[in-house]
Amino acid sequence: MASQGEMASETDKLAAESKVCQDLIKSSDAAKQLVDFTASRNDPFNPESKEENAWIGSKGGGGGGCTIL
């Protein structure tokens, strides 16, 4: 059987873990945040994007900016 000190320590640990769980956001809220974030950004793979494509190194498609190790 656990001592009173061990039980108190375990109780404190469980209380802290419970608080963390209560602070988590709902998965539906996280999904909405992700959709909103991606909808507000330019698609880096869209060839008609007005911004430089970081994946190919330049707007002109010159490449050479990506190195695979």
N, C-alpha and C positions, 0 to 999 in steps of 0.2 A: 504494500500500500504506500502511496506517495505521502511525503511529509507535508505539513501545512505550508511550508515555504515553497515547496515545489508546486503545490496546487495554486498558490497565489501567483507564482511566476507564470504558470500556464494560463491562468485566468487573465492576467495582464496581456499576455501574448495574443490570446483569442480576442480580447476586446480591441486591441490595435488592428488585428486583421479584419475584424468586423467593420471598423471605421473605414478602412481602405475600400472594402467592398461597397459600402454605402456611398462613397465618393465617386464611384465609377459611373460613366454615362451609359445610358441605354444604347443597345446596338442600333435601334432605329434612329436615334439622334446622331450616332456616329456615322451611319450610312448617309443621312441627310447632309451632314457636314462634308462628307467626301464628295457627294454629288455636286453640292454647291461650289466646292473648291475647284473641282475639275471643270465644271461648266463656266467658271469665271476665268479660266486660263486658256491661252492659245494652244492648239494641238501641235506639238513639235514635229509630228509626222505628216502634217498637212502640207503638200507641196506648194500650195497657194498662200501659205503664211507669209506675212510681211516681215516677220522677225527671222533672225539667223537661226538655223537649225543646228543645235548643239551636237546632234548625233552625226552629222556629216561634215562638220567643220566650217562650212560657209554657206551663204545663201545661194551661191552659184553651183553648189553641189560638188565642190572641188575635193571633198573628202580629205583624207590624210590626218584628220584631227582625232581619230579614234585608234587607240592601240590596244590590242588584245594580248594579254600576257599569257 
